[in-house]
């Protein structure tokens, strides 16, 4: 059974896992600090501060030096800090939006590898740089980032110059080849949702999208729309509304607009479960009975999907498998192996009580 699979952390005998050995620079990192300082037009002590993530220099100077380090492939661990037997999980905020599930399963799989998980919250990206400088000081085995656009060039360069592996979960935008990723097949998941509603006889189906700047939201909607197009079922523009993943206030407004239409949908596909909860609220405010008068389908299958009345039918994200792959990528990278760098996982529809055939 997959849940029993485990790995060991890099042993003390391996170069990647030797936490007590002197730092070893890569061949590209043999450029002397004095030479890097000359190229950047700064002092050697300034370059040293940047390499070790220290304060005392301006942001402009730091960016300049980091660009020079990046251009010359400079990569070495911290001089005075051992590699911590931890994995840093970076999230924008901790709420019931899939974050709790990721923390739970990342902790489980890290423990299987003899590691611990440290959680860093960037407060919606407001403290990203400060958080990453703290991560540099802690020097973890690797970093897992949840669905963030916060991995800017500066943060990536900081991690890269220390040789810290990075795995992005369900990236918002495309990722560079030097960053690993784990995602779900969002397009097929949206297609599955559309096919499920169509199979029950729904033809007036509304959709509450996620934020349109996110790849996952675009892909889920595109797959859903493709299912309806394939079945020759129209999807009027007024049946499509943009929502949000959290705190779902935009999704509530979107649900209200859909349910106030003269000919309202018989079913709603919500691109995350919190949006589905918002749709429940909008229906209750209008005394619309679920599921007899309106079917609602979610996405993620997280708390409180199963506890809702009616229990929510939802596309299930495989959070355990996502975390397992992310932890394994970091461990294998530190061991000197070459793991698969970009993994895409399938989803399934969890059928419960909130979706039934449309009223006649």
C-alpha atoms as a printed R data frame, in Angstrom:
    type eleno elety resid chain resno       x      y       z
1   ATOM     1    CA   UNK     A     1   0.000  0.000   0.000
2   ATOM     2    CA   UNK     A     2   1.426  3.390  -1.012
3   ATOM     3    CA   UNK     A     3   1.063  4.871   2.468
4   ATOM     4    CA   UNK     A     4   3.653  2.399   3.785
5   ATOM     5    CA   UNK     A     5   6.367  3.382   1.321
6   ATOM     6    CA   UNK     A     6   9.328  5.102   2.945
7   ATOM     7    CA   UNK     A     7  12.793  6.387   2.219
8   ATOM     8    CA   UNK     A     8  15.819  7.142   4.301
9   ATOM     9    CA   UNK     A     9  17.355 10.562   4.534
10  ATOM    10    CA   UNK     A    10  20.784 11.046   2.926
11  ATOM    11    CA   UNK     A    11  23.315  9.141   4.993
12  ATOM    12    CA   UNK     A    12  26.231 10.866   6.676
13  ATOM    13    CA   UNK     A    13  28.546  8.971   4.333
14  ATOM    14    CA   UNK     A    14  27.211 10.656   1.208
15  ATOM    15    CA   UNK     A    15  28.528 14.067   0.078
16  ATOM    16    CA   UNK     A    16  25.002 15.493  -0.088
17  ATOM    17    CA   UNK     A    17  24.106 14.355   3.374
18  ATOM    18    CA   UNK     A    18  27.421 15.025   5.166
19  ATOM    19    CA   UNK     A    19  26.250 17.719   7.493
20  ATOM    20    CA   UNK     A    20  29.552 18.002   9.356
21  ATOM    21    CA   UNK     A    21  31.889 18.158   6.380
22  ATOM    22    CA   UNK     A    22  33.406 21.352   5.032
23  ATOM    23    CA   UNK     A    23  31.318 23.038   2.330
24  ATOM    24    CA   UNK     A    24  32.051 21.805  -1.159
25  ATOM    25    CA   UNK     A    25  31.568 24.152  -4.080
26  ATOM    26    CA   UNK     A    26  30.482 22.865  -7.458
27  ATOM    27    CA   UNK     A    27  33.027 23.133 -10.310
28  ATOM    28    CA   UNK     A    28  31.222 26.286 -11.532
29  ATOM    29    CA   UNK     A    29  31.595 27.776  -8.044
30  ATOM    30    CA   UNK     A    30  35.430 27.882  -8.134
31  ATOM    31    CA   UNK     A    31  35.341 31.535  -9.136
32  ATOM    32    CA   UNK     A    32  36.971 33.363  -6.251
33  ATOM    33    CA   UNK     A    33  34.947 35.747  -4.127
34  ATOM    34    CA   UNK     A    34  37.425 38.499  -4.963
35  ATOM    35    CA   UNK     A    35  36.796 37.945  -8.691
36  ATOM    36    CA   UNK     A    36  33.018 37.988  -8.192
37  ATOM    37    CA   UNK     A    37  33.422 41.223  -6.213
38  ATOM    38    CA   UNK     A    38  35.442 42.780  -9.061
39  ATOM    39    CA   UNK     A    39  32.784 41.823 -11.622
40  ATOM    40    CA   UNK     A    40  29.988 43.233  -9.437
41  ATOM    41    CA   UNK     A    41  31.967 46.368  -8.584
42  ATOM    42    CA   UNK     A    42  31.654 45.813  -4.822
43  ATOM    43    CA   UNK     A    43  33.894 44.685  -1.997
44  ATOM    44    CA   UNK     A    44  34.629 41.047  -1.206
45  ATOM    45    CA   UNK     A    45  32.936 41.462   2.178
46  ATOM    46    CA   UNK     A    46  29.744 42.577   0.418
47  ATOM    47    CA   UNK     A    47  29.766 39.451  -1.751
48  ATOM    48    CA   UNK     A    48  30.341 37.358   1.375
49  ATOM    49    CA   UNK     A    49  27.305 38.958   3.063
50  ATOM    50    CA   UNK     A    50  25.119 38.102   0.072
51  ATOM    51    CA   UNK     A    51  26.392 34.520  -0.093
52  ATOM    52    CA   UNK     A    52  25.603 34.012   3.581
53  ATOM    53    CA   UNK     A    53  22.251 35.850   3.533
54  ATOM    54    CA   UNK     A    54  23.400 38.571   5.933
55  ATOM    55    CA   UNK     A    55  22.038 42.081   6.326
56  ATOM    56    CA   UNK     A    56  23.895 45.383   6.119
57  ATOM    57    CA   UNK     A    57  23.665 46.043   2.385
58  ATOM    58    CA   UNK     A    58  21.039 47.721   0.214
59  ATOM    59    CA   UNK     A    59  18.454 45.736  -1.747
60  ATOM    60    CA   UNK     A    60  19.840 47.148  -5.005
61  ATOM    61    CA   UNK     A    61  23.368 45.962  -4.190
62  ATOM    62    CA   UNK     A    62  22.091 42.586  -3.048
63  ATOM    63    CA   UNK     A    63  20.196 42.073  -6.309
64  ATOM    64    CA   UNK     A    64  23.291 43.076  -8.297
65  ATOM    65    CA   UNK     A    65  25.528 40.577  -6.488
66  ATOM    66    CA   UNK     A    66  22.926 37.818  -6.663
67  ATOM    67    CA   UNK     A    67  22.666 38.348 -10.418
68  ATOM    68    CA   UNK     A    68  26.450 37.994 -10.755
69  ATOM    69    CA   UNK     A    69  26.380 34.835  -8.611
70  ATOM    70    CA   UNK     A    70  23.599 33.411 -10.756
71  ATOM    71    CA   UNK     A    71  25.361 34.281 -14.034
72  ATOM    72    CA   UNK     A    72  28.538 32.535 -12.885
73  ATOM    73    CA   UNK     A    73  26.747 29.437 -11.587
74  ATOM    74    CA   UNK     A    74  27.980 30.026  -8.048
75  ATOM    75    CA   UNK     A    75  26.485 27.333  -5.804
76  ATOM    76    CA   UNK     A    76  27.730 26.400  -2.360
77  ATOM    77    CA   UNK     A    77  26.240 25.628   1.058
78  ATOM    78    CA   UNK     A    78  26.426 28.032   3.960
79  ATOM    79    CA   UNK     A    79  29.874 28.200   5.536
80  ATOM    80    CA   UNK     A    80  28.826 28.056   9.165
81  ATOM    81    CA   UNK     A    81  25.493 26.232   9.088
82  ATOM    82    CA   UNK     A    82  24.959 22.482   8.870
83  ATOM    83    CA   UNK     A    83  22.233 21.159   6.633
84  ATOM    84    CA   UNK     A    84  19.171 20.868   8.845
85  ATOM    85    CA   UNK     A    85  17.327 17.493   8.685
86  ATOM    86    CA   UNK     A    86  14.125 19.358   7.879
87  ATOM    87    CA   UNK     A    87  12.000 20.232   4.881
88  ATOM    88    CA   UNK     A    88  10.631 23.765   4.757
89  ATOM    89    CA   UNK     A    89   6.992 23.965   3.620
90  ATOM    90    CA   UNK     A    90   6.213 27.487   2.393
91  ATOM    91    CA   UNK     A    91   2.549 28.556   2.134
92  ATOM    92    CA   UNK     A    92   0.871 31.913   1.627
93  ATOM    93    CA   UNK     A    93  -1.550 31.300   4.486
94  ATOM    94    CA   UNK     A    94  -2.802 28.406   6.607
95  ATOM    95    CA   UNK     A    95  -6.494 27.757   6.062
96  ATOM    96    CA   UNK     A    96  -8.834 24.991   4.939
97  ATOM    97    CA   UNK     A    97  -7.923 25.469   1.283
98  ATOM    98    CA   UNK     A    98  -5.772 22.359   0.890
99  ATOM    99    CA   UNK     A    99  -2.957 23.757   3.032
100 ATOM   100    CA   UNK     A   100  -3.891 21.688   6.081
101 ATOM   101    CA   UNK     A   101  -3.925 18.501   4.017
102 ATOM   102    CA   UNK     A   102  -0.537 19.305   2.521
103 ATOM   103    CA   UNK     A   103   0.967 19.976   5.970
104 ATOM   104    CA   UNK     A   104  -0.492 16.702   7.267
105 ATOM   105    CA   UNK     A   105   0.870 14.526   4.480
106 ATOM   106    CA   UNK     A   106   4.185 16.347   4.052
107 ATOM   107    CA   UNK     A   107   4.820 15.745   7.768
108 ATOM   108    CA   UNK     A   108   3.925 12.067   7.374
109 ATOM   109    CA   UNK     A   109   6.228 11.425   4.425
110 ATOM   110    CA   UNK     A   110   9.043 13.507   5.881
111 ATOM   111    CA   UNK     A   111   8.895 11.406   9.049
112 ATOM   112    CA   UNK     A   112   9.145  8.273   6.920
113 ATOM   113    CA   UNK     A   113  12.420  9.692   5.602
114 ATOM   114    CA   UNK     A   114  13.716 10.550   9.088
115 ATOM   115    CA   UNK     A   115  13.032 14.245   8.605
116 ATOM   116    CA   UNK     A   116  10.799 16.936  10.104
117 ATOM   117    CA   UNK     A   117   8.717 19.664   8.457
118 ATOM   118    CA   UNK     A   118   8.938 23.371   9.263
119 ATOM   119    CA   UNK     A   119   6.055 25.541   8.047
120 ATOM   120    CA   UNK     A   120   6.655 29.116   6.871
121 ATOM   121    CA   UNK     A   121   3.730 31.440   6.117
122 ATOM   122    CA   UNK     A   122   4.359 34.394   3.788
123 ATOM   123    CA   UNK     A   123   1.097 36.233   4.607
124 ATOM   124    CA   UNK     A   124  -0.186 36.373   1.026
125 ATOM   125    CA   UNK     A   125   3.312 37.104  -0.273
126 ATOM   126    CA   UNK     A   126   3.828 40.253   1.825
127 ATOM   127    CA   UNK     A   127   6.793 38.784   3.709
128 ATOM   128    CA   UNK     A   128   8.264 36.546   0.994
129 ATOM   129    CA   UNK     A   129  11.809 37.941   0.986
130 ATOM   130    CA   UNK     A   130  12.028 38.013   4.776
131 ATOM   131    CA   UNK     A   131  10.756 34.431   4.944
132 ATOM   132    CA   UNK     A   132  13.298 33.197   2.426
133 ATOM   133    CA   UNK     A   133  16.176 34.835   4.252
134 ATOM   134    CA   UNK     A   134  15.055 32.954   7.349
135 ATOM   135    CA   UNK     A   135  14.971 29.736   5.332
136 ATOM   136    CA   UNK     A   136  18.521 30.407   4.120
137 ATOM   137    CA   UNK     A   137  19.691 30.795   7.730
138 ATOM   138    CA   UNK     A   138  18.014 27.504   8.700
139 ATOM   139    CA   UNK     A   139  19.548 25.763   5.644
140 ATOM   140    CA   UNK     A   140  16.963 22.950   5.276
141 ATOM   141    CA   UNK     A   141  17.347 19.803   3.221
142 ATOM   142    CA   UNK     A   142  14.844 21.243   0.735
143 ATOM   143    CA   UNK     A   143  11.886 23.570   0.224
144 ATOM   144    CA   UNK     A   144   8.311 22.726  -0.819
145 ATOM   145    CA   UNK     A   145   6.194 25.675  -1.939
146 ATOM   146    CA   UNK     A   146   2.417 25.500  -2.226
147 ATOM   147    CA   UNK     A   147   0.827 27.045  -5.326
148 ATOM   148    CA   UNK     A   148   2.633 30.354  -5.156
149 ATOM   149    CA   UNK     A   149   3.697 33.102  -7.489
150 ATOM   150    CA   UNK     A   150   6.075 34.221  -4.748
151 ATOM   151    CA   UNK     A   151   9.117 32.347  -6.083
152 ATOM   152    CA   UNK     A   152  10.692 35.402  -7.672
153 ATOM   153    CA   UNK     A   153  14.175 35.477  -9.162
154 ATOM   154    CA   UNK     A   154  15.713 36.831  -5.975
155 ATOM   155    CA   UNK     A   155  14.249 34.072  -3.781
156 ATOM   156    CA   UNK     A   156  15.186 31.406  -6.318
157 ATOM   157    CA   UNK     A   157  18.744 32.712  -6.581
158 ATOM   158    CA   UNK     A   158  19.104 32.743  -2.800
159 ATOM   159    CA   UNK     A   159  18.123 29.069  -2.631
160 ATOM   160    CA   UNK     A   160  20.127 28.088  -5.684
161 ATOM   161    CA   UNK     A   161  23.367 29.637  -4.415
162 ATOM   162    CA   UNK     A   162  23.066 27.330  -1.353
163 ATOM   163    CA   UNK     A   163  22.150 24.269  -3.428
164 ATOM   164    CA   UNK     A   164  18.760 23.937  -1.681
165 ATOM   165    CA   UNK     A   165  16.328 21.856  -3.815
166 ATOM   166    CA   UNK     A   166  12.927 23.469  -4.535
167 ATOM   167    CA   UNK     A   167   9.625 21.729  -5.323
168 ATOM   168    CA   UNK     A   168   6.585 23.845  -6.245
169 ATOM   169    CA   UNK     A   169   3.143 22.308  -5.696
170 ATOM   170    CA   UNK     A   170   0.581 23.124  -8.409
171 ATOM   171    CA   UNK     A   171   2.519 26.170  -9.669
172 ATOM   172    CA   UNK     A   172   0.557 29.305 -10.551
173 ATOM   173    CA   UNK     A   173   2.713 29.979 -13.614
174 ATOM   174    CA   UNK     A   174   5.176 27.898 -15.607
175 ATOM   175    CA   UNK     A   175   8.330 26.935 -13.706
176 ATOM   176    CA   UNK     A   176  11.938 26.976 -14.860
177 ATOM   177    CA   UNK     A   177  13.791 23.754 -15.500
178 ATOM   178    CA   UNK     A   178  15.910 24.232 -12.382
179 ATOM   179    CA   UNK     A   179  12.774 24.101 -10.191
180 ATOM   180    CA   UNK     A   180  10.922 20.810  -9.647
181 ATOM   181    CA   UNK     A   181   7.122 20.625  -9.508
182 ATOM   182    CA   UNK     A   182   4.225 18.357  -8.585
183 ATOM   183    CA   UNK     A   183   0.757 19.104  -9.912
184 ATOM   184    CA   UNK     A   184  -2.523 17.433 -10.719
185 ATOM   185    CA   UNK     A   185  -4.003 17.103 -14.197
186 ATOM   186    CA   UNK     A   186  -6.330 20.073 -13.757
187 ATOM   187    CA   UNK     A   187  -7.661 19.990 -17.326
188 ATOM   188    CA   UNK     A   188  -8.732 16.346 -17.110
189 ATOM   189    CA   UNK     A   189 -10.152 16.971 -13.635
190 ATOM   190    CA   UNK     A   190 -12.384 19.752 -14.986
191 ATOM   191    CA   UNK     A   191 -13.379 17.498 -17.878
192 ATOM   192    CA   UNK     A   192 -14.310 14.717 -15.409
193 ATOM   193    CA   UNK     A   193 -16.505 17.153 -13.476
194 ATOM   194    CA   UNK     A   194 -18.324 18.233 -16.622
195 ATOM   195    CA   UNK     A   195 -18.867 14.642 -17.764
196 ATOM   196    CA   UNK     A   196 -20.250 13.671 -14.348
197 ATOM   197    CA   UNK     A   197 -22.872 16.429 -14.392
198 ATOM   198    CA   UNK     A   198 -23.791 15.717 -18.015
199 ATOM   199    CA   UNK     A   199 -24.212 11.999 -17.321
200 ATOM   200    CA   UNK     A   200 -26.897 12.819 -14.745
201 ATOM   201    CA   UNK     A   201 -28.841 14.827 -17.320
202 ATOM   202    CA   UNK     A   202 -27.845 18.421 -16.498
203 ATOM   203    CA   UNK     A   203 -27.840 20.808 -19.440
204 ATOM   204    CA   UNK     A   204 -27.989 24.189 -17.678
205 ATOM   205    CA   UNK     A   205 -24.685 24.121 -15.814
206 ATOM   206    CA   UNK     A   206 -23.076 27.181 -14.250
207 ATOM   207    CA   UNK     A   207 -19.429 27.409 -13.258
208 ATOM   208    CA   UNK     A   208 -17.621 29.421 -10.593
209 ATOM   209    CA   UNK     A   209 -14.039 29.729 -11.762
210 ATOM   210    CA   UNK     A   210 -10.969 30.200  -9.638
211 ATOM   211    CA   UNK     A   211  -8.691 33.266  -9.965
212 ATOM   212    CA   UNK     A   212  -7.903 33.647 -13.655
213 ATOM   213    CA   UNK     A   213  -4.241 34.486 -13.036
214 ATOM   214    CA   UNK     A   214  -3.731 30.909 -11.830
215 ATOM   215    CA   UNK     A   215  -2.914 28.087 -14.234
216 ATOM   216    CA   UNK     A   216  -4.962 25.609 -12.193
217 ATOM   217    CA   UNK     A   217  -8.135 27.713 -12.473
218 ATOM   218    CA   UNK     A   218  -7.721 28.187 -16.219
219 ATOM   219    CA   UNK     A   219  -7.073 24.487 -16.797
220 ATOM   220    CA   UNK     A   220 -10.037 23.330 -14.673
221 ATOM   221    CA   UNK     A   221 -12.410 25.627 -16.506
222 ATOM   222    CA   UNK     A   222 -10.979 24.677 -19.925
223 ATOM   223    CA   UNK     A   223 -11.485 20.965 -19.247
224 ATOM   224    CA   UNK     A   224 -15.013 21.561 -17.968
225 ATOM   225    CA   UNK     A   225 -15.905 23.687 -21.007
226 ATOM   226    CA   UNK     A   226 -14.456 21.035 -23.342
227 ATOM   227    CA   UNK     A   227 -16.753 18.380 -21.821
228 ATOM   228    CA   UNK     A   228 -19.815 20.528 -22.497
229 ATOM   229    CA   UNK     A   229 -18.647 21.422 -25.984
230 ATOM   230    CA   UNK     A   230 -18.069 17.746 -26.794
231 ATOM   231    CA   UNK     A   231 -21.642 16.978 -25.682
232 ATOM   232    CA   UNK     A   232 -22.944 19.970 -27.707
233 ATOM   233    CA   UNK     A   233 -24.296 21.564 -24.531
234 ATOM   234    CA   UNK     A   234 -24.144 25.380 -24.593
235 ATOM   235    CA   UNK     A   235 -22.272 27.305 -21.918
236 ATOM   236    CA   UNK     A   236 -23.670 30.872 -22.036
237 ATOM   237    CA   UNK     A   237 -21.385 33.672 -20.903
238 ATOM   238    CA   UNK     A   238 -23.800 34.553 -18.086
239 ATOM   239    CA   UNK     A   239 -23.326 31.029 -16.679
240 ATOM   240    CA   UNK     A   240 -19.583 31.628 -16.167
241 ATOM   241    CA   UNK     A   241 -18.448 33.713 -13.175
242 ATOM   242    CA   UNK     A   242 -15.022 34.287 -11.670
243 ATOM   243    CA   UNK     A   243 -14.640 33.441  -7.989
244 ATOM   244    CA   UNK     A   244 -11.707 33.092  -5.610
245 ATOM   245    CA   UNK     A   245 -10.037 30.190  -3.821
246 ATOM   246    CA   UNK     A   246  -9.991 31.960  -0.438
247 ATOM   247    CA   UNK     A   247 -11.802 33.445   1.461
248 ATOM   248    CA   UNK     A   248 -14.518 32.740  -1.167
249 ATOM   249    CA   UNK     A   249 -16.366 36.042  -0.838
250 ATOM   250    CA   UNK     A   250 -15.976 36.596  -4.579
251 ATOM   251    CA   UNK     A   251 -17.286 33.077  -5.079
252 ATOM   252    CA   UNK     A   252 -20.333 33.892  -2.949
253 ATOM   253    CA   UNK     A   253 -21.074 36.934  -5.090
254 ATOM   254    CA   UNK     A   254 -20.623 34.796  -8.204
255 ATOM   255    CA   UNK     A   255 -23.055 32.175  -6.861
256 ATOM   256    CA   UNK     A   256 -25.619 34.873  -6.037
257 ATOM   257    CA   UNK     A   257 -25.393 36.242  -9.580
258 ATOM   258    CA   UNK     A   258 -25.886 32.767 -11.081
259 ATOM   259    CA   UNK     A   259 -28.833 31.907  -8.833
260 ATOM   260    CA   UNK     A   260 -30.522 35.239  -9.540
261 ATOM   261    CA   UNK     A   261 -30.643 34.636 -13.298
262 ATOM   262    CA   UNK     A   262 -34.158 34.410 -14.807
263 ATOM   263    CA   UNK     A   263 -33.322 30.886 -15.925
264 ATOM   264    CA   UNK     A   264 -30.870 29.755 -13.309
265 ATOM   265    CA   UNK     A   265 -28.604 26.711 -13.713
266 ATOM   266    CA   UNK     A   266 -29.727 23.318 -12.412
267 ATOM   267    CA   UNK     A   267 -26.130 22.577 -11.368
268 ATOM   268    CA   UNK     A   268 -23.029 24.527 -10.357
269 ATOM   269    CA   UNK     A   269 -19.443 23.385 -10.798
270 ATOM   270    CA   UNK     A   270 -17.248 25.209  -8.289
271 ATOM   271    CA   UNK     A   271 -13.501 25.164  -8.936
272 ATOM   272    CA   UNK     A   272 -12.698 24.599  -5.258
273 ATOM   273    CA   UNK     A   273 -14.595 23.349  -2.210
274 ATOM   274    CA   UNK     A   274 -14.696 26.697  -0.399
275 ATOM   275    CA   UNK     A   275 -16.481 28.130  -3.442
276 ATOM   276    CA   UNK     A   276 -18.953 25.266  -3.171
277 ATOM   277    CA   UNK     A   277 -19.546 26.194   0.476
278 ATOM   278    CA   UNK     A   278 -20.218 29.748  -0.729
279 ATOM   279    CA   UNK     A   279 -22.719 28.356  -3.254
280 ATOM   280    CA   UNK     A   280 -24.489 26.454  -0.447
281 ATOM   281    CA   UNK     A   281 -24.775 29.733   1.443
282 ATOM   282    CA   UNK     A   282 -26.190 31.583  -1.575
283 ATOM   283    CA   UNK     A   283 -28.739 28.809  -2.173
284 ATOM   284    CA   UNK     A   284 -29.813 28.799   1.471
285 ATOM   285    CA   UNK     A   285 -30.297 32.575   1.388
286 ATOM   286    CA   UNK     A   286 -32.694 32.071  -1.540
287 ATOM   287    CA   UNK     A   287 -34.454 29.050  -0.049
288 ATOM   288    CA   UNK     A   288 -33.251 26.845  -2.898
289 ATOM   289    CA   UNK     A   289 -33.258 23.213  -1.839
290 ATOM   290    CA   UNK     A   290 -30.058 21.217  -2.261
291 ATOM   291    CA   UNK     A   291 -29.870 18.919  -4.144
292 ATOM   292    CA   UNK     A   292 -33.515 18.683  -5.270
293 ATOM   293    CA   UNK     A   293 -33.559 22.135  -6.916
294 ATOM   294    CA   UNK     A   294 -29.830 22.676  -7.370
295 ATOM   295    CA   UNK     A   295 -26.839 20.335  -7.598
296 ATOM   296    CA   UNK     A   296 -23.442 21.620  -6.447
297 ATOM   297    CA   UNK     A   297 -20.078 20.058  -7.249
298 ATOM   298    CA   UNK     A   298 -16.779 21.086  -5.680
299 ATOM   299    CA   UNK     A   299 -13.070 20.555  -6.257
300 ATOM   300    CA   UNK     A   300 -10.344 19.432  -3.778
301 ATOM   301    CA   UNK     A   301 -12.409 17.138  -1.504
302 ATOM   302    CA   UNK     A   302 -11.196 18.718   1.710
303 ATOM   303    CA   UNK     A   303 -12.855 19.499   5.049
304 ATOM   304    CA   UNK     A   304 -15.785 20.111   5.414
305 ATOM   305    CA   UNK     A   305 -16.918 18.471   2.122
306 ATOM   306    CA   UNK     A   306 -18.009 15.223   3.751
307 ATOM   307    CA   UNK     A   307 -19.637 16.993   6.719
308 ATOM   308    CA   UNK     A   308 -21.827 19.359   4.697
309 ATOM   309    CA   UNK     A   309 -25.556 18.744   4.317
310 ATOM   310    CA   UNK     A   310 -25.891 17.425   1.701
311 ATOM   311    CA   UNK     A   311 -22.393 15.899   1.642
312 ATOM   312    CA   UNK     A   312 -20.455 17.480  -1.207
313 ATOM   313    CA   UNK     A   313 -19.579 15.650  -4.414
314 ATOM   314    CA   UNK     A   314 -16.079 16.840  -5.272
315 ATOM   315    CA   UNK     A   315 -13.060 16.195  -7.478
316 ATOM   316    CA   UNK     A   316 -10.497 14.729  -5.099
317 ATOM   317    CA   UNK     A   317  -6.915 15.992  -5.060
318 ATOM   318    CA   UNK     A   318  -4.426 13.220  -4.075
319 ATOM   319    CA   UNK     A   319  -2.711 15.262  -1.352
320 ATOM   320    CA   UNK     A   320  -0.849 12.270   0.092
321 ATOM   321    CA   UNK     A   321   0.650 11.370  -3.288
322 ATOM   322    CA   UNK     A   322   1.511 15.017  -3.959
323 ATOM   323    CA   UNK     A   323   3.415 15.294  -0.680
324 ATOM   324    CA   UNK     A   324   5.073 11.891  -1.156
325 ATOM   325    CA   UNK     A   325   6.460 12.860  -4.542
326 ATOM   326    CA   UNK     A   326   7.653 16.261  -3.290
327 ATOM   327    CA   UNK     A   327   9.527 14.785  -0.323
328 ATOM   328    CA   UNK     A   328  11.036 12.037  -2.468
329 ATOM   329    CA   UNK     A   329  12.258 14.568  -5.066
330 ATOM   330    CA   UNK     A   330  14.123 16.515  -2.373
331 ATOM   331    CA   UNK     A   331  15.641 13.427  -0.751
332 ATOM   332    CA   UNK     A   332  16.750 11.936  -4.066
333 ATOM   333    CA   UNK     A   333  18.237 15.252  -5.212
334 ATOM   334    CA   UNK     A   334  20.285 15.522  -2.017
335 ATOM   335    CA   UNK     A   335  21.451 11.923  -2.490
336 ATOM   336    CA   UNK     A   336  22.811 12.844  -5.907
337 ATOM   337    CA   UNK     A   337  20.113 10.992  -7.851
338 ATOM   338    CA   UNK     A   338  18.113 12.428 -10.759
339 ATOM   339    CA   UNK     A   339  14.417 12.295  -9.828
340 ATOM   340    CA   UNK     A   340  11.629 13.028 -12.269
341 ATOM   341    CA   UNK     A   341  11.498 16.820 -12.214
342 ATOM   342    CA   UNK     A   342   7.882 17.498 -13.136
343 ATOM   343    CA   UNK     A   343   5.139 15.121 -11.982
344 ATOM   344    CA   UNK     A   344   1.459 15.359 -12.938
345 ATOM   345    CA   UNK     A   345  -1.011 13.206 -10.966
346 ATOM   346    CA   UNK     A   346  -4.560 12.061 -11.819
347 ATOM   347    CA   UNK     A   347  -7.736 12.899  -9.897
348 ATOM   348    CA   UNK     A   348 -11.018 11.109  -9.221
349 ATOM   349    CA   UNK     A   349 -14.575 12.282  -8.563
350 ATOM   350    CA   UNK     A   350 -15.782 11.526  -5.034
351 ATOM   351    CA   UNK     A   351 -19.533 10.999  -5.383
352 ATOM   352    CA   UNK     A   352 -21.704 12.011  -2.435
353 ATOM   353    CA   UNK     A   353 -25.174 13.547  -2.028
354 ATOM   354    CA   UNK     A   354 -24.973 17.074  -3.458
355 ATOM   355    CA   UNK     A   355 -25.304 16.121  -7.132
356 ATOM   356    CA   UNK     A   356 -28.439 14.392  -8.465
357 ATOM   357    CA   UNK     A   357 -30.448 14.437 -11.693
358 ATOM   358    CA   UNK     A   358 -32.002 17.833 -12.528
359 ATOM   359    CA   UNK     A   359 -35.610 18.574 -11.552
360 ATOM   360    CA   UNK     A   360 -38.166 17.722 -14.226
